[in-house]
């Protein structure tokens, strides 16, 4: 199964090189301090794995496959080159490189999926380009997280199912089972794709047959041979998936009680934002719309999002025009022959994911990362359709100029870059946590007492023993006089207050009304109001930000992303504030 031939795709090669540069640029953004909590936890788990003597991850919040891949890669590199990268610090960079490699393969798959769907090279190139320069995939490639692996496996799964529909074979079923197992052992939520996979395997395949005809053939009682073939296909798929699930995550079977316990806790968290303090930010957020807002403003950005909406509109318009030219009702039955099965499969695959995940109570932006290939696909379709309007048409009397189309295409590329480049600048300067640490160690006198917030990474990130600390347990419930008697005593002993991110003050200021929320923090909200207004007896003496910014000589534009989802800023560019007692 040939996926990619570089010799035939020069422009795609340039896109891949651009994507590689954008993902490796600033790869050491945290100077090796492991600021991303999920990345930190996964590397701690990986650091305990040793092939083939110790394979128990003792951790099932996520699947084991990414951990095994990272551990194996580190140990192979050490064995081949005699390096010492198979360590807690070395695995950080190997893991981020693996995330980058995953994303490059996603770009190749997007290109090939477009070729399967539309059979037009231009659409594939535009889609690949839009994904390559979308900041959210770039940002996540700077972390070792399971979501970059999941994104690759799910995009590959879509590609394989489309290839299977074009020409079914048992070999393809085995590969589908293998990739589905990889997705399951990365994140168990991949199980939601099982109905789409079964639909693709159960219904007769063919490039020209439509879904309605397939379903009729499937339900035809006299097709005993078809039933036998269906049993064989499904059995092969289930067997392949089961075998590779065991190989990729054996201890989920050996320690299934622990596995079920960890998974149950994750399911509870996604259905109840009050379980963990760091998910309180999602209380009151709207299902689906919260995700769409963050995708539009920060994930894809307005430019690519507009191309995406345009592409979807153009596609639907062309399809409905086709509907009008056909008979919709045939003896009272709705014909859906205007849609070929490949589009139905693609839309169902991602629609199910968005419907199921989009309604979750906890809405980390990375949960929607697998949707970005689908969105950039339609963005590519939209851009290619617009550029195609300005392409020269053959004329018997004159040779039309291709310049208008080239100008339009160049402007699309330019506008897209103008949005992405400010975000890339985040990685051109030191992390705010590092800069704040340097300022503290240089400015705040030794022996000072610093009030720091719990459930957040402490700043300063390293202390040679100069300071005393008071931990502000602001998430604690109930938010009453007893809690605040203790906290006021800590403030009395403190010389400075360090706020290392918006992780606490954003959600806790919103949760003031006890009649509206399962948890409420009226006294904590009042504390933040007084602190920020200068009424608490502390004054802000330093603030460290790394807002997306574009500079051209003396001219600059800054994008204030304080209102983005917390997880968009808290890892690599949090705003840090330092207050000094008057």
C-alpha positions in Angstrom: 0.0 0.0 0.0 1.9 3.1 -1.2 1.1 6.2 0.7 3.7 8.6 -0.5 6.2 9.1 -3.3 8.4 12.1 -2.7 9.6 12.2 -6.3 6.1 12.9 -7.5 5.2 15.4 -4.8 7.8 18.2 -4.7 5.4 20.8 -3.2 4.3 18.4 -0.5 8.0 17.9 0.4 8.3 21.7 0.8 5.3 21.7 3.1 6.7 18.8 5.2 10.0 20.7 5.5 8.1 23.8 6.6 6.1 21.7 9.1 9.3 20.1 10.4 10.9 23.5 11.0 7.8 24.9 12.8 7.6 21.9 15.1 11.3 21.7 15.9 11.7 25.5 16.4 11.8 26.1 20.1 11.6 22.4 20.9 13.6 23.1 24.1 11.0 25.8 25.1 11.1 24.9 28.8 14.9 24.4 29.0 14.3 20.8 30.1 12.3 21.7 33.2 9.3 19.5 32.2 6.6 22.2 32.6 3.8 20.2 30.9 2.2 18.0 33.6 0.9 15.3 31.3 4.3 15.1 29.6 6.1 15.0 32.9 3.9 12.2 34.2 4.2 10.1 31.0 8.0 10.4 31.1 8.1 9.4 34.7 6.1 6.3 33.8 8.4 5.6 30.8 11.5 6.0 32.8 10.5 2.9 34.8 10.1 0.7 31.7 12.9 -1.6 30.7 12.6 -4.0 27.8 12.1 -6.9 28.5 12.5 -7.1 32.3 10.1 -4.4 33.5 7.1 -3.7 31.3 4.4 -2.8 33.9 3.6 0.9 33.5 1.5 0.9 36.7 -0.5 3.7 35.1 -3.6 3.4 33.0 -5.0 7.0 32.8 -3.8 6.7 29.2 -2.9 3.8 27.0 0.5 2.1 27.3 1.5 2.1 23.6 3.0 5.7 23.5 4.9 4.9 26.7 6.3 1.6 25.2 7.2 3.4 21.9 9.1 6.1 23.8 10.9 3.6 26.1 11.9 1.4 23.1 13.1 4.4 21.1 15.3 5.6 23.9 16.8 2.2 24.6 17.4 1.5 20.9 19.2 4.9 20.5 21.3 4.2 23.5 22.2 0.7 22.3 23.1 1.9 18.8 24.9 5.1 19.5 26.1 4.7 23.1 24.2 7.8 24.2 22.6 8.5 27.6 19.3 9.7 26.3 17.3 6.9 28.0 16.9 9.1 31.1 14.2 11.3 32.6 15.7 14.3 30.9 16.8 12.7 27.7 13.4 11.1 27.1 11.8 14.6 27.1 13.5 15.4 23.7 13.0 12.0 22.2 9.3 12.2 23.1 8.9 15.6 21.5 10.7 14.4 18.4 8.3 11.5 18.2 5.3 13.9 18.5 6.8 15.9 15.5 7.3 12.7 13.5 3.7 11.7 14.2 2.4 15.1 13.0 4.5 14.9 9.8 2.8 11.6 9.0 -0.6 13.2 9.7 0.2 15.8 7.0 1.0 13.0 4.5 -2.2 11.2 5.3 -4.3 14.4 4.9 -2.8 14.8 1.5 -3.6 11.3 0.5 -7.1 11.4 2.0 -7.8 14.4 -0.2 -6.6 12.6 -3.2 -8.9 9.7 -2.5 -11.9 12.0 -1.9 -11.5 14.6 -4.6 -8.8 13.3 -6.9 -7.3 16.8 -7.1 -3.7 17.4 -6.1 -4.4 21.1 -5.4 -6.9 20.3 -2.7 -4.5 17.9 -1.0 -1.6 20.5 -1.1 -3.8 23.3 0.4 -5.1 20.9 3.1 -1.6 19.7 4.0 -0.4 23.3 4.1 -3.2 24.5 6.4 -2.6 21.7 8.8 1.2 22.3 8.7 0.8 25.9 9.7 -2.1 25.6 12.2 -0.7 26.6 15.5 -2.5 24.1 17.7 -0.9 21.0 16.0 2.4 22.9 16.1 2.0 23.6 19.8 1.1 20.0 20.7 4.1 18.7 18.7 6.2 20.6 21.2 5.0 18.2 23.9 5.2 14.4 24.4 1.5 13.7 24.9 -0.7 10.8 23.8 -2.9 13.0 21.7 -0.3 13.4 18.9 -0.2 9.6 18.7 -4.0 9.3 18.8 -4.3 11.9 16.0 -2.0 9.9 13.8 -3.7 6.6 14.4 -7.2 8.0 13.8 -6.2 9.8 10.7 -4.5 6.6 9.4 -7.7 4.7 10.3 -9.8 7.1 8.1 -7.4 6.6 5.2 -7.4 2.8 5.6 -11.2 2.7 5.7 -11.4 4.8 2.5 -8.9 2.5 0.8 -10.9 -0.5 2.0 -14.1 0.8 0.5 -12.3 1.4 -2.8 -11.1 -2.2 -2.9 -11.7 -4.5 0.0 -9.3 -7.3 1.0 -8.5 -9.3 4.1 -5.0 -7.8 4.2 -6.6 -4.3 4.6 -8.8 -5.6 7.4 -5.8 -6.8 9.3 -4.2 -3.4 9.0 -7.4 -1.7 10.1 -7.5 -4.0 13.1 -3.9 -3.2 13.9 -4.3 0.6 13.7 -7.6 0.5 15.6 -5.7 -1.4 18.4 -3.0 1.2 18.4 -5.7 3.9 18.8 -7.4 1.9 21.6 -4.1 1.4 23.5 -3.4 5.1 23.2 -6.8 6.3 24.4 -9.7 4.0 25.3 -12.1 6.6 24.0 -11.3 5.4 20.5 -13.9 2.7 21.1 -16.5 5.3 19.9 -15.2 4.7 16.3 -16.2 1.0 16.4 -19.7 1.5 14.8 -18.1 3.4 11.8 -15.5 0.7 11.3 -18.1 -2.1 11.5 -20.3 -0.2 9.0 -17.4 0.0 6.6 -16.7 -3.7 7.0 -20.3 -4.9 6.9 -21.5 -3.1 3.9 -20.4 -4.2 0.4 -17.7 -2.0 -0.9 -17.3 -0.4 -4.3 -16.2 3.0 -5.6 -19.5 3.7 -7.3 -22.1 2.2 -5.0 -23.9 4.5 -2.6 -24.7 3.9 1.1 -28.5 3.2 0.6 -27.8 0.5 -1.9 -25.2 -1.0 0.4 -27.6 -1.2 3.3 -30.3 -2.8 1.2 -27.8 -5.4 0.0 -26.7 -6.0 3.6 -30.3 -6.5 4.8 -31.3 -8.8 1.9 -32.3 -12.1 3.4 -31.2 -14.2 0.5 -27.6 -13.1 0.5 -26.3 -16.0 2.6 -22.9 -15.8 0.9 -22.7 -12.2 1.8 -23.6 -13.1 5.4 -20.7 -15.6 5.4 -18.3 -13.0 4.1 -19.5 -10.5 6.7 -18.8 -13.0 9.5 -15.3 -13.7 8.1 -14.5 -10.0 7.8 -15.8 -9.1 11.3 -14.1 -12.1 12.9 -10.8 -11.2 11.3 -11.1 -7.6 12.4 -12.0 -8.6 16.0 -9.3 -11.1 16.3 -6.6 -8.8 14.9 -7.7 -6.0 17.2 -7.7 -8.2 20.2 -4.2 -9.7 19.5 -2.6 -6.3 19.0 -4.4 -4.7 22.0 -2.8 -7.4 24.1 0.6 -6.9 22.5 0.4 -3.1 22.8 -1.0 -3.0 26.4 -0.7 -6.4 28.1 -1.0 -5.1 31.6 -4.5 -3.9 31.0 -5.3 -7.6 30.8 -3.0 -8.7 33.6 -4.2 -6.0 36.0 -7.7 -5.4 34.7 -9.0 -4.3 38.1 -6.5 -1.4 38.2 -7.1 -0.7 34.5 -10.8 -0.4 35.0 -10.4 1.8 38.1 -8.1 4.3 36.3 -10.4 4.4 33.3 -13.5 4.9 35.4 -11.8 7.8 37.2 -11.1 9.4 33.8 -14.7 8.9 32.7 -15.9 10.5 35.9 -13.7 13.5 35.4 -15.0 14.0 31.9 -18.6 13.9 33.2 -18.1 16.1 36.3 -15.8 19.1 36.3 -16.0 19.4 40.1 -13.9 16.2 40.7 -10.5 17.9 40.2 -9.6 21.5 41.0 -7.9 22.0 37.6 -11.1 21.2 35.7 -13.3 23.8 37.5 -12.5 26.2 34.6 -15.1 24.2 32.6 -18.0 24.7 34.9 -20.8 26.4 33.0 -19.1 26.1 29.6 -21.4 25.2 26.7 -21.0 21.8 25.0 -19.7 22.0 21.4 -19.7 25.8 21.3 -16.8 26.1 23.8 -14.7 23.8 21.6 -15.7 25.6 18.4 -14.9 29.0 19.8 -11.4 27.8 20.8 -10.8 26.1 17.5 -11.8 29.2 15.6 -9.9 31.8 17.7 -6.8 29.8 18.7 -6.5 26.3 17.4 -6.9 26.9 13.6 -7.2 30.7 13.9 -9.7 32.8 12.1 -8.1 32.6 8.7 -8.0 28.9 8.3 -11.4 28.6 10.1 -13.0 30.9 7.5 -11.5 28.7 4.7 -12.9 25.7 6.4 -16.4 27.1 6.7 -16.2 28.2 3.0 -15.1 24.8 1.9 -18.0 23.1 3.8 -20.5 25.6 2.3 -19.2 25.1 -1.3 -19.3 21.4 -0.9 -22.8 21.3 0.5 -24.0 23.8 -2.2 -22.6 21.6 -5.0 -24.2 18.5 -3.5 -27.6 20.1 -3.0 -27.5 21.3 -6.6 -27.0 17.6 -7.5 -30.0 16.8 -5.4 -32.2 19.1 -7.3 -31.3 17.4 -10.5 -32.2 14.0 -9.2 -35.4 12.5 -7.9 -35.3 12.6 -4.1 -38.3 10.5 -3.5 -38.6 7.1 -5.0 -41.8 5.4 -3.9 -41.7 7.3 -0.6 -38.1 6.4 0.2 -35.4 9.0 0.5 -32.6 8.3 -1.8 -29.2 9.4 -0.7 -27.5 8.5 -3.9 -26.2 12.0 -4.3 -23.6 11.2 -1.6 -21.0 8.6 -2.4 -20.1 6.3 0.5 -16.6 7.8 0.9 -18.1 11.1 2.0 -20.6 9.4 4.3 -17.8 7.5 6.0 -15.6 10.5 6.4 -18.4 12.7 7.8 -19.7 9.9 10.1 -16.2 9.2 11.5 -15.6 12.8 12.6 -19.2 13.7 13.4 -19.5 10.8 15.9 -16.2 11.9 17.5 -17.4 15.6 17.8 -20.9 14.6 19.1 -19.5 12.3 21.8 -16.4 14.2 22.9 -17.9 17.6 22.4 -20.6 17.1 25.0 -18.1 16.2 27.8 -18.1 18.3 30.9 -14.3 18.7 30.8 -13.1 20.4 27.5 -9.3 20.4 27.2 -8.5 21.8 23.8 -6.3 18.8 23.0 -9.4 16.5 23.1 -10.3 18.0 19.7 -6.8 17.5 18.1 -8.1 14.5 16.0 -10.6 16.8 14.4 -8.0 19.2 12.9 -7.2 16.9 9.9 -10.9 16.9 9.0 -11.2 20.7 9.4 -8.0 21.5 7.4 -9.3 19.1 4.7 -12.3 21.4 4.2 -10.2 24.5 4.5 -8.1 23.1 1.6 -11.2 22.4 -0.4 -12.4 25.9 0.2 -9.1 27.6 -0.8 -8.6 25.4 -3.8 -12.2 26.1 -5.0 -11.7 29.9 -4.7 -8.3 29.8 -6.5 -9.8 27.7 -9.2 -12.3 30.4 -10.0 -9.4 32.7 -11.0 -7.5 30.1 -13.1 -7.2 30.9 -16.8 -9.8 29.3 -19.0 -8.8 28.1 -22.5 -9.8 30.6 -25.2 -9.3 30.0 -29.0 -8.3 33.6 -29.6 -6.1 34.5 -26.7 -3.9 33.1 -24.0 -5.3 34.2 -20.6 -2.9 35.1 -17.8 -2.4 32.9 -14.7 -1.4 35.9 -12.6 -4.7 36.5 -10.9 -4.9 32.9 -9.6 -1.3 33.2 -8.4 -1.9 36.4 -6.6 -5.0 35.0 -4.9 -3.0 31.9 -3.8 -0.1 33.9 -2.6 -2.4 36.2 -0.6 -4.0 33.1 1.0 -0.6 31.8 2.1 0.4 35.2 3.4 -2.7 35.8 5.5 -2.4 32.3 7.0 1.3 32.9 7.9 0.4 36.4 9.4 -1.8 34.7 11.9 0.5 31.8 12.7 3.8 33.6 13.0 2.9 35.6 16.2 2.2 32.4 18.0 5.5 30.9 16.8 7.3 33.8 18.5 6.3 32.3 21.9 9.2 29.9 21.4 11.7 32.6 20.4 12.1 33.9 24.0 12.6 32.3 27.4 9.6 30.8 29.1 7.8 33.1 31.5 8.4 30.7 34.3 12.2 30.9 33.7 12.2 34.7 33.4 10.1 35.0 36.5 12.5 32.7 38.4 15.5 34.7 37.3 13.8 37.9 38.4 12.9 36.5 41.8 16.4 35.1 42.5 18.0 38.4 41.4 15.5 40.8 43.0 13.7 39.4 46.0 15.9 39.4 49.2 17.1 36.2 50.7 15.0 35.1 53.7 11.8 36.4 52.2 8.6 34.4 52.5 6.7 33.7 49.2 3.0 32.8 49.1 2.5 30.3 46.3 -0.7 28.7 45.1 -1.3 24.9 45.3 -2.2 22.8 42.3 0.1 24.9 40.1 3.8 24.6 39.2 5.8 26.6 41.7 7.7 29.7 40.7 10.6 30.0 41.3 11.3 26.7 39.6 14.6 26.4 41.3 15.6 27.9 44.7 19.1 27.6 46.1 17.5 27.8 49.6 17.0 31.5 49.8 13.2 31.6 50.5 10.5 30.4 52.8 7.1 29.3 51.3 3.5 29.5 52.4 1.1 27.4 50.3 -2.2 29.1 49.5 -4.8 26.3 49.5 -7.3 28.3 47.6 -9.2 25.4 46.1 -10.2 24.0 49.5 -13.8 23.7 50.4 -15.8 25.0 52.2 -14.9 28.5 51.3 -15.6 29.9 54.8 -14.2 31.9 57.7 -12.2 29.0 59.0 -10.4 28.5 55.7 -9.7 32.2 55.4 -8.5 32.6 59.0 -5.7 30.1 58.1 -5.0 31.8 54.7 -4.9 35.3 56.3 -2.3 34.0 58.8 -0.2 32.8 55.8 -0.5 36.1 54.1 0.5 37.9 57.3 3.7 35.8 57.2 4.3 36.4 53.5 6.4 39.1 51.9 5.4 38.3 48.3 2.5 36.6 46.5 3.4 34.6 43.4 0.7 33.8 40.9 2.3 31.4 38.4 -0.7 31.1 35.9 -4.4 31.7 35.6 -5.1 28.2 36.7 -6.8 29.3 39.9 -7.9 32.9 39.7 -9.9 32.5 36.4 -12.3 29.7 37.5 -12.4 30.7 41.2 -13.5 34.2 40.4 -16.4 32.9 38.3 -17.7 30.5 41.0 -19.1 33.1 43.4 -22.8 32.2 43.5 -23.4 29.2 45.8 -26.9 28.7 44.5 -25.7 28.1 40.9 -22.6 25.9 41.3 -21.8 22.6 43.0 -18.8 24.4 44.5 -18.6 28.0 45.2 -15.8 30.4 46.2 -17.3 33.8 47.2 -14.6 34.6 49.7 -11.8 33.5 47.4 -13.2 35.6 44.6 -13.3 38.6 46.9 -9.6 37.9 47.8 -8.6 38.0 44.1 -10.6 41.2 43.6 -8.9 43.0 46.4 -5.5 41.6 45.3 -5.8 42.8 41.7 -7.3 46.2 42.8 -4.5 46.9 45.3 -6.8 46.7 48.3 -5.2 43.7 50.0 -2.0 45.4 51.1 0.1 44.0 48.2 1.1 45.8 45.1 2.1 44.2 41.7 5.8 44.7 41.2 6.4 42.4 38.2 4.4 40.7 35.4 5.8 38.2 32.9 3.9 37.5 29.7 4.7 35.9 26.3 1.7 36.9 24.2 1.8 36.0 20.5 3.4 39.0 18.8 4.5 40.0 15.4 7.2 42.6 14.9 8.1 44.4 11.7 10.6 47.1 12.5 9.0 49.6 14.9 5.6 48.3 14.2 4.2 45.4 16.2 0.9 43.7 16.9 0.2 41.7 20.0 -2.6 39.1 20.4 -3.9 38.9 23.9 -4.9 35.3 24.5 -5.9 35.5 28.2 -9.5 34.4 27.3 -8.3 31.2 25.5 -8.8 27.8 27.2 -6.4 27.6 30.1 -4.6 24.6 28.6 -3.7 26.7 25.6 -1.5 29.0 27.6 -0.7 27.4 31.0 2.0 25.0 29.7 4.2 27.1 27.5 3.3 30.7 28.0 1.4 31.4 31.2 1.1 34.9 32.6 2.9 35.3 35.9 2.3 38.0 38.4 4.3 38.9 41.5 2.9 41.1 44.3 4.9 42.7 47.1 3.6 43.5 50.6 3.3 47.2 51.2 
